[in-house]
Amino acid sequence: MSQTLISSVLACILSLAFSSPARAQTPTPTPTATPPASDIFVIEVGSKRNKETEDLEPNFSEPKKITDYAGYNNQPFFLPDGHKILYTSIRNSQADIYQYDLKSGKTTQVTSTPESEYSPTLMPDGKNISVVRVEKDGTQRLWKFPLTGGGALSLILENVKPVGYHHWIDDHTLALFVLGSTGKPNTLQIADTRTGKSEIVAENPGRILRKVPDRNQFSFVHKISDQHWEIKYFDMRSHTIASFVETLPGVEDYAWLNGALLMGKDSKLYAVRPFTGRKWTEVGDLSKSGIKRITRIAVSGNRIAIVALH
């Protein structure tokens, strides 16, 4: 499928979706926790024409399960080519990073250490990945590993901990979800790897941090109260925060799809375009494929990776 056709397909899907009205979770697992079993599925996005109305309607391929190990398989991250996916898998009580190749169907192990690694993210240099590493004493910090496996590993931020999730803004700036402690909330922080320092910019963030398309901003979920969550953005130029839209009730995972926001709840996918005043609209139902509990979403071009609990 050409890039032009992909863009047209996605535009049709989102145009259709927006033409009609529309609890806190545990951060990065630790060796003492037993996270629920989950699998990762990849869906190709296309379109079909309604024979009665002649309108283009969204068409999702049959979800393809890319994980074959029974247990925790989570935190998918697409590499830039859109054909390879990094993810975390816990096997024999050990969390490591794996890579799945959509073309060959091959799975390879990227990290293999006595410690546990989570949240794989390609670094701006394109050669290394950053991970949240649970060290022997339980400390959670950000580490760097070669994408090809093997080689030397190194600590990225020595004094910022415990890190739960992260997002690279540029080659030396990070947005971090940092876990709180007794009486202190989780915080959203901006860190500079050149100085090793970070600053708090918000409290009670959600775990998903993403670049806002075509803007010098990143987005996050702000958990204002137990019943009120909003997807907001942080502007790197003005260092200000503003709101895009309220989340679906109780859902904190989201992704950007062609300028719109995508969320999953139970077996269904929903989308909304910010600032339109419209509500979340259902764009897909995966229940016939046996998917009932969508917990995470990642997007690359015309592909969607979802995580579903068993």
Secondary structure, 3 states (H helix, E strand, C coil): CCHHHHHHHHHHHHHHHCCCCCCCCCCCCCCCCCCCCEEEEEEEEEEEECCCCCCEEEEECCCEECCCCCCCEEEEEECCCCCEEEEEEEECCEEEEEEEECCCCCEEECCCCCCEEEEEEECCCCCEEEEEEECCCCCEEEEEEECCCCCCCEECCCCCCCEEEEEECCCCEEEEEECCCCCCCCEEEEEECCCCEEEEEEECECCCCEECCCCCEEEEEEECCCCCEEEEEEECCCCEEEEEEECCCCCCCCEEECCEEEEEECCEEEEECCCCCCCCEEEEECHHHCCCCEEEEEEECCEEEEEEEC
